[in-house]
Amino acid sequence: MQIAMVRGTVVSTHKEPSLRGVKLLLLQFVDQEGRLLPQYEVAGDRVGAGLDEWVLVSRGSAARQTDGSEKLPLDAMVVGIIDTVTVENRLLYSKKEQDR
């Protein structure tokens, strides 16, 4: 899994029928210091992540291991919304602080 920040949404009115009802998010990956990396990816989201939230992203075949996702043509899926990240006893991210 990787950590990413939700930067926006992707809307597609014409798409593979199996993707109907799947929210698509534009994610930007985060490094171990909390800095945004130049890599972006589109991922499916069934957990309800919002703009600027940090999320856990499962990629590759692991992205399709959740119930109902086995046959979706996705390479990435948001599998969790992050509450906090600490590195070496240092708070790197807190959803509570972000919401203020």
C-alpha positions as CSV (number, residue, x, y, z in Angstrom):
1,M,0.0,0.0,0.0
2,Q,1.0,3.6,-0.5
3,I,0.0,6.9,1.1
4,A,-1.5,9.6,-1.2
5,M,-3.5,12.8,-0.9
6,V,-6.8,13.3,-2.7
7,R,-6.2,16.2,-5.2
8,G,-9.5,16.0,-7.1
9,T,-12.1,13.9,-8.8
10,V,-12.3,12.4,-12.2
11,V,-15.7,12.3,-14.0
12,S,-16.3,10.0,-16.9
13,T,-19.8,9.8,-18.3
14,H,-18.8,7.1,-20.8
15,K,-17.0,4.2,-19.2
16,E,-16.9,0.5,-18.8
17,P,-20.3,-0.5,-17.4
18,S,-18.7,-2.3,-14.4
19,L,-17.3,1.1,-13.2
20,R,-20.8,2.6,-12.9
21,G,-21.2,3.8,-9.3
22,V,-17.4,3.8,-8.6
23,K,-16.2,7.2,-7.6
24,L,-12.8,8.0,-9.3
25,L,-10.3,10.2,-7.5
26,L,-7.1,11.9,-8.6
27,L,-4.4,11.1,-6.1
28,Q,-0.9,12.5,-5.5
29,F,1.5,10.3,-3.7
30,V,3.3,11.4,-0.4
31,D,6.8,10.5,0.6
32,Q,8.1,9.5,4.1
33,E,8.6,13.2,5.1
34,G,5.0,14.1,4.1
35,R,6.0,15.9,0.9
36,L,3.9,15.6,-2.2
37,L,5.6,13.6,-4.9
38,P,5.2,14.4,-8.6
39,Q,3.4,11.1,-9.3
40,Y,-0.4,11.2,-9.7
41,E,-2.8,8.3,-10.2
42,V,-6.5,7.8,-10.7
43,A,-8.0,5.3,-8.2
44,G,-11.4,4.0,-7.4
45,D,-13.0,4.9,-4.1
46,R,-15.7,3.1,-2.1
47,V,-14.7,4.5,1.3
48,G,-15.9,8.1,0.7
49,A,-12.6,10.0,0.7
50,G,-12.7,13.7,0.2
51,L,-10.5,16.5,-1.2
52,D,-7.1,17.0,0.6
53,E,-7.6,13.9,2.8
54,W,-4.7,11.4,3.1
55,V,-5.6,7.9,2.0
56,L,-4.2,4.4,1.8
57,V,-4.0,3.1,-1.7
58,S,-3.8,-0.5,-2.8
59,R,-2.4,-1.0,-6.2
60,G,-2.1,-3.8,-8.8
61,S,-4.0,-7.0,-8.3
62,A,-4.4,-6.3,-4.6
63,A,-6.7,-3.4,-5.5
64,R,-9.2,-5.9,-6.7
65,Q,-9.2,-8.1,-3.6
66,T,-12.1,-6.4,-1.9
67,D,-15.7,-7.7,-2.1
68,G,-17.3,-6.5,-5.3
69,S,-14.1,-5.3,-6.9
70,E,-12.7,-8.6,-8.2
71,K,-13.7,-7.9,-11.8
72,L,-13.3,-4.1,-11.9
73,P,-10.7,-2.9,-14.5
74,L,-8.8,-0.8,-11.8
75,D,-5.1,-0.7,-11.0
76,A,-5.6,1.3,-7.8
77,M,-8.3,1.5,-5.1
78,V,-8.6,3.7,-2.0
79,V,-8.9,1.3,0.9
80,G,-8.8,3.6,3.8
81,I,-8.9,7.2,5.0
82,I,-5.9,8.0,7.2
83,D,-6.5,9.5,10.7
84,T,-2.8,10.0,11.7
85,V,0.7,9.2,10.4
86,T,3.7,9.2,12.7
87,V,7.3,8.6,11.7
88,E,10.0,8.1,14.4
89,N,7.7,9.5,17.1
90,R,7.0,12.6,15.0
91,L,3.5,13.4,13.9
92,L,3.6,13.7,10.1
93,Y,-0.1,14.0,9.5
94,S,-3.3,14.3,11.5
95,K,-6.8,14.5,10.0
96,K,-7.9,16.3,13.1
97,E,-5.3,19.1,12.5
98,Q,-6.2,19.2,8.8
99,D,-9.9,19.8,9.5
100,R,-9.2,22.9,11.6
